[in-house]
């Protein structure tokens, strides 16, 4: 004959409560006081006489709060259509070179005339081809953006960053690409012949977002860890 399992008093009491709950679910569902004890985060101790009404009112309050939050987000400036398309093109790229091509061909989407991906180094050109990928002097990224700066709007330096013809650009937007700890410093650069082309908080936000998407795409293609 099997012997009964011996339980300590606290465990025995807990098992007894569980058994009671299983056998009396319908009765407990109508006991607002007990629910307030068991679920204080949902039933805050307020007197609950009509459980169904209480639940409906609570859900209505929560839904109203969520709706207000959603409407608040929708009123904030969203990403421009050009940024959305470019990010989708990055996601859809089938090769590393194709992803880089999205960046260096992005100028028109932002109302610019030229775009380039600048990589610090000496000697041989970067491993990815294309006239939009440029080799720049070591230390230039820090000189332009500071040690930790993420981006800057410039009015000169186009020839250094964009190559021949870049001197015609009166507006420059440069964004640091934080790709990897052991990779050369890199900058995503846009140039426009018109003055003040990249001014404005919304424009800077859109450009910065695309730069972040670009650095993540490059990191993924190079199989580098997330930062």
N, C-alpha and C positions, 0 to 999 in steps of 0.2 A: 504494500500500500504506500502510495506516494505521500510524502509529508508536505504540508502546506508551507508556502514560502513565507518566511518571517520578514516583516517590514517594520522599519522604525516608525514611531507615531506620526511624524510629519509627512512621510511618504504615504502612509496608510490614509491619512486625512485627505491628501491630494488626490489619491485614487478614488476615494469615496465621493469627492466633489465632482470629479470627471464623470463617474458613473451616474450621479444625480443629473448632471447637465444633459447627458445623452438621453436619459429617460424623460426629461421634462423640458425639451427645447421650446415647445409652443408656449408653455407657461412662462418660461424665463423671458421670451421675446416680448411679453407684455408687461414685464416688471421693470419700469423705468428706473426705480431706485437702485435695483441690483445692477442694471446696465451701466449706470453712472459710476458704480463702484468698480466694475470690471473693465470698463473702457472710458476712463476719465478724459482721454484726448478727444473722444467723439461726443461724450455726454458729460459736460463739464460740472456736474453736480447740481445743476439747476433742477428744479422740480419738474419731473416729466410725467404728466398724467395721461397724455395721448401720444403714445410712441410713434404711431404712423405720422401724425401731424408734425411731431418734433423732427423726424427724419426728413420729411418733405421740406420743412422750413430751413433746416440745416443745409440740405443740398441746394436749395434755391439761393441761399446766401453765398455758398461756395461757387456756384455757377456764375453768379453776378460778378464776383471778384475776378474769376478767370476771364470773363468777357471784357471787363474793364482793362485788365492787363493786356489782352490781345489787341483791343482797340488802341491802347497807348502805344504798343509796338508798331501798329500799322501806320500811326501818324508820324513816326520817326522817318527821316530820309532813308530810303532804301538804296540798294545797289543799283547803279545805272544798268541799262540793258546791255551796253557794251561790255561791262565787267562780267555780267552773267554769261554772255556768249563766250568770252575769252576763257573763263574758268571751266566752262563745259568743254571747250576745245582742248584745254590742258588735260582734263580727265579722259577725253576721247583719244588722246595721242597714242599712237601705236609704237613709236620709237622715241628714244631720247632726243634725237635730232629734230623730230617732229614737234616735241614739246618745246624745245628751244626756239624753233621756228615760230611758234605761236607768240612767244615773247617779242622777238625781233620784228615781227610783222604787225605788232599791236598798235602802232602809232595812230592810225586813222581812227580807231575805236575811241581814243581819248582826245581826238581833235588835235593831235600833234602831227609833226612832219617826219620825225625820225625816232627810232628806238634802237637800243643796243643793250646787250648783256656784256658787261665789262668784268674781266677776271684779272686779278693781280698776278704778275709773273714776269719772268725774264727769258729772253731767247725764243724758243719755239712757240708757235701760236697754240691756243687752246685745242684740246683734242676734238672738240666738235667744230665742224666747219660752218661756213656762212659768213657773209660780210658783216652781219650784225653782231657777231661775237668778237670782242676786241680785247687785246692784251694791254693792260695798263701797268704803270710802275708800282712796285710794292710800296705800301704806305699811303697811296693816294686815297683809299677809302677812308682811313682815319683822318686824313687831312681835310677831306670834304665834309664828313659826317660826324667827326669827333670819335672818341673811343667807343661810346655806347649808343650814339644816335642812330635812329632807324631810317630817317629820310630828311631831305632838305630841298627847298625850292631855290634855284640859282639863276643868275642872270648872265653868267659868262662861264667859259670853260668847255663850250660845246665841241671845239676842235679836238681837245684832249680826250673827251669821253666818247664822242660820236664820230671822230675821224674827219676826213676831208668834207667840207660842206657844213660841218657842225658849227662853224663860227657864225653862220647866218642865223642860228637859233638864239633868240633873245630870252626865251623861257626854257628852263631846264628843271626837270624833276628827277631826283636821284634817290634810290631806295636801297639800303643795305640788304643783301640776301644772306641770311645766316644758315648756311648749308651744312657745315660740319666742322668740328673742332680741328681736324687735320687737313681741311680743304682750303685752297687759296681764298682770300677775301673776294667778294663779288658784288657788283652793283647793277641794278636794273635802272636804265636811264631813258627818259623821254625828252625830246627836244622839239620846240615849236618856234617858228619864225615870228609869231605874234607875241607881243609883250603881255605879261600877266595871264598867260594861258592856263596855268595850273593853280591859280589862286582860288581860295574858297574852301571852307571846311569840308563840304560834301565831296568836292573833287579830290582833295587830299585823302579822304577816307576811302574813296573808291580805288584810287591808285595804290594806297597802302595795302588794301585788301588783296588786290591782284598780286602785288609783290609777295605777300605772305603765301598766297596760293602757288605762285611760281617756285618759291624756295622749297615748298613741300613736294612739288612735283619733281624737281631736280633731285632732292634727297631720296625720293622713292626710286627713281630710275638708277641712282648710284648705289642703291641698297644700303643707305646710311641709317643709323638709328634716329628715332624721333628726338627732337630737342625740347 
